[in-house]
């Protein structure tokens, strides 16, 4: 493990533990800084929480990881992010990078395709045409996203016509169909009822055995329930990174973190 | 408790006045449509018969049918479609899905919109210069169709681009996040959801070209031809020009014949419009978000 503030990772420094390394990350839009001074490692099979109020730079951080900054010309990313010890800014095959990282958005995005085609889309993009194989993938992913029982009899109906909570689980199933090494969830529960939120949280606890999860959330209690370690972003800076429980039990280095987790601002 | 105050009464009177006024305006709008269609059907319908649609004109066009003109219009529109639709859709996809949003793209978009506003007679003269003379197609179906194609290109592009941009950005982003290329995203998510709008927009716009006269009269449409065209390098008769000819250029014309020609022309356009609406309803029933 490389401690925060260490020398930038070279590509030879292979560590099986570190899934994602972030060094001196600086993100700006039109020369206005959105996020700076981010230095931490995210380990394999951990749930890494990111909490913080709006405009803290959380979503920009996720976009920088899977190189979605390419679609936003005014977004500039400096510093270094490594995925599997490879500098993502040097990856030519960004499609390969993105297909290894599943993303779940704040608002559910059920594509206007059938439920089946929503989940089969990613395997198809990778060239999987065998219907039997696809059937297996679709059933497995929908089951793991706790949606299979509700939709197994109507896989041909439109994914975009499901309820909000179901669409969000469909989005998770779609992300899982990528067979991702890492899952990034951006405030997934914002448009989901509490019961569905709990079901998805249970799903995430199961998934951590296989994938690394970055959980961006505006619910501090959600981070406390799920995350092994948590980072606190505020006004475009990473204020603190630590074991989640420490952030809640007073072992914090920064008073602002304590104020935020105890609900005194934000 | 619920008695109307003077203010309530004033508001109510005003609301009734406006409903009446706006309704009257709408009625006035329908009047010319009803009058035109009514006159055409009343005076033109007696002329329409199997012979009228499927035989050529005789006796200096004062008798016989309009088959060469009907066939000519269909040919002109078809060739124009083949030329303009693939090109227009391709350009629209590039402009909407690939081109960066910068001053150059905006200039091109502005140019396309302006091109749609160029009067058809200007397109006609361009067609003469470019296709008839420079490319040496002569006055022919090809030259006339290409002129029509150039004229419809901007509307095809605009209709397609609007359909593409009606597809929510979130769908594209979800797809890109999965590792799809831009083309995979277009092919699997954007196009299937935009195709309804593209098809109907294209049909609607192209049906207009069936009635155009100026762009074809110098480039390929003829006053009268004894024979049907054998290839796209021949001239052809066309309904729109034929209507002009029989209405104004031939002495001793039976009064009802021009109305018959007009009725056939307008029926063709209405038929294409209904087709496009039916297609839209059918496809919309299948796709939804």
Interface residues (C-beta under 8 A of the other chain):
Chain A: X66 X68 X71 X73 X94 X95 X96 X97 X98 X99 X100 X101 X102 X103 X105 X107 X109 X110 X111 X112 X113 X121 X122 X124 X125 X158 X160 X161 X171 X174 X175 X178
Chain B: X100 X101 X170 X171 X173 X174 X175 X176 X177 X178 X179 X180 X181 X184 X188 X189 X192 X193 X287 X288 X289
